[in-house]
Structures are given as C-alpha cells and as structure tokens.
Amino acid sequence: MNQMNKKEFDCIAIKREAQSRIYEETKDMTHQQQIEYFRNAIRKSHFREWWEQANSFTGHRIDRVS
C-alpha cells in the first residue's frame, strides 16, 4: 500500500483561491472594466517585462481587444 505524502504546496488549492478572488473582484464589472483590470494586473506583476517584449516583437500592441 502506498503512503500519500503530505503536500507542502497544493497547486490546485492556490489556483482555486486565485480564481475565486478574481471572480469576486470582477463579477460586477463590464467587459471593458474587466479588460482594464487584467491590463493593470499585468502592469503590476512580474509578467510586465515579458508583456512589453511581446508587444515590441509583434510590431503592434497585443493587448488590444477588438
């Protein structure tokens, strides 16, 4: 019989907590407000540099929504 090790980091639980938090913060927003919410989140995160590089490589802004 295999013993299950106690997890020190539960990826699924962290993901669900983040999804729940984002849902609560955005549930009453319009579509345009949600777009701005995620743009601001990227600007404040460690993904900012990657996002800016991705925009510069494409020659246009990839964060545009039509």
N, C-alpha and C positions, 0 to 999 in steps of 0.2 A: 504494500500500500504506500503510495506517495504521500509525503507530508507537504502541505502547502506552506510556503514561507510567507511570513507577514510582509506585506508590501510597505516600503517606506514612502513610496511615491505612487499615488494612484492616478494615472493619466486620465482615465475616463471620468473620475470624480472631478478633477480640475477642469476638464473640458466642459462638463455639465454645469459646473458653478459659473464658469465664464459665460456660457450661453445663456444661462438664467439671468445673470447680471445685465448682459447686453440687451436681452429681451425686455427686462423691466425698465431699462433706461431709454429704450427706443419704441416701446409699444404704442405710444400715443403720438409719435412723430409722423409727419408727412413723408412721402418718398424723398423729396428734396432735402428735408431735415435729416433723414437717415443717411443720405449720401454725404452731407456735410459732417455728420457725426463720425463716420468712418474715415473721412479725409483728415479730420482733426486728430483722430486716434492714431493714424499713421504718422502724422507730423510729430506727435509727441512720443512715438515709440522708437525702438532700436531698428525698425524697418525703414525709417526715414531715408537713410543714405541709399539703401537698395532701391527704394521707390524713385528717388531722384535720378539715380543712374539709369533705371529702366526707362524713365521719361526721356532722358537725353539720348539713349541708344535708338529709340524708335523715331526720333525726329519730330514727335508730336506728344501731346500730353495723353498718357494712357488712362488718366483718371477722369477723363471726360465721359459723361453719360449722355447718350442721345435720347 
